[in-house]
Each structure stands twice: as C-alpha cells, then as structure tokens.
C-alpha cells in the first residue's frame, strides 16, 4: 500500500464510522414507532442455526402476532410473541405488519 493509499484510507475511516453511526440511529428511531404496538410477522428471513441448517423457529413465525416490548441499538424489535418465541425482528430483512 502506497503512502497516498494509506492517507486516503485514513481519511475515509472517520466518514465511514459516522455513516454507520447515523444509519444505526435512523434505524433505532424508525423502530421506536413500533414500541408497545401489536405486529404480525409476515416473513422472517430464514436464519441458520449453529449447525448450518435453516432455523425452523424462524420459518414457523409467519402469521404469528405479538407486542413490541423494546428496541435495541441495532434497531431490532424485541417482541413478546403470542406463541412464546423470543426471536427479534430485524426490519432490514424481516417483514411485519401492524395489527389494528
């Protein structure tokens, strides 16, 4: 890596960190509008368990309703699901709808 490349990498690093922080804050703020609301899981991304198999718990979440109890700093919704599950919702990959 040349000196110029090192200098450019150094200059970009703070900007990338700031962009990541801003994105995290935006996600958390948008997720906070769901606090205390009833939601239905329309689709949960098929996450893999530690053995590399599709997590069946995620597959079974389609159509399950619950109440949003908290939002973490990554913008994930932590829900008290009616079926007793403790899976969090990631708004960037999972799909939900509000239950009126």
C-alpha positions in Angstrom: 0.0 0.0 0.0 1.4 3.4 -1.0 1.5 6.4 1.3 -1.3 8.0 -0.7 -3.5 4.9 -0.3 -2.8 4.8 3.4 -3.7 8.5 3.7 -6.9 8.1 1.7 -7.9 5.1 3.9 -7.2 7.1 7.0 -9.4 10.0 5.7 -12.3 7.6 4.8 -12.3 5.8 8.1 -14.0 8.5 10.2 -16.5 9.2 7.4 -17.5 5.5 7.2 -17.8 5.3 11.0 -20.0 8.4 11.0 -22.2 6.9 8.3 -22.6 3.7 10.2 -23.5 5.6 13.4 -26.1 7.7 11.5 -27.6 4.6 9.9 -27.8 2.9 13.4 -29.5 6.0 14.8 -32.0 6.2 11.9 -32.9 2.5 12.3 -33.4 2.8 16.0 -35.6 5.9 15.6 -37.8 4.3 12.9 -38.1 1.2 15.0 -39.2 3.1 18.1 -42.5 3.9 16.4 -43.4 0.3 16.9 -42.9 0.3 20.7 -46.0 -1.0 22.5 -47.7 -1.8 19.2 -49.1 -5.1 18.1 -47.5 -6.6 15.0 -47.8 -9.7 12.8 -44.8 -11.4 11.3 -45.4 -11.6 7.6 -42.0 -13.0 6.8 -38.9 -13.8 8.8 -35.6 -14.3 7.0 -34.7 -18.0 7.2 -31.8 -17.7 9.6 -29.4 -20.6 10.0 -28.7 -22.3 13.3 -25.2 -23.2 14.6 -25.2 -26.4 12.6 -25.9 -24.6 9.3 -29.5 -25.8 9.0 -32.4 -23.5 8.4 -33.8 -22.3 11.8 -37.3 -23.9 11.9 -38.4 -21.4 14.6 -37.9 -18.6 12.1 -39.9 -20.5 9.5 -42.8 -21.0 11.9 -43.1 -17.3 12.7 -45.1 -16.4 9.6 -48.5 -15.1 10.7 -47.7 -15.0 14.5 -48.6 -11.8 16.3 -47.0 -10.2 19.3 -46.4 -6.9 21.1 -43.2 -4.9 20.7 -41.5 -4.5 24.1 -38.2 -2.8 23.2 -35.8 -1.7 20.5 -32.1 -2.3 20.8 -29.3 -0.1 19.5 -29.1 -2.1 16.3 -32.8 -1.2 15.5 -34.1 -4.7 16.2 -37.6 -5.1 17.6 -37.8 -7.3 20.7 -41.3 -8.8 20.8 -43.4 -10.7 23.2 -44.8 -13.2 20.7 -48.1 -14.9 21.3 -46.5 -18.3 20.7 -43.9 -17.7 23.4 -41.0 -17.2 20.9 -38.2 -14.8 21.7 -36.9 -14.1 18.2 -36.2 -10.5 17.4 -37.3 -8.7 14.3 -34.7 -7.2 12.0 -36.5 -4.5 10.0 -33.9 -4.6 7.2 -34.7 -8.2 6.3 -37.9 -9.3 8.1 -41.4 -8.1 7.0 -44.1 -7.2 9.5 -47.5 -5.5 9.6 -49.3 -3.6 12.2 -52.3 -5.2 13.8 -55.1 -2.8 14.4 
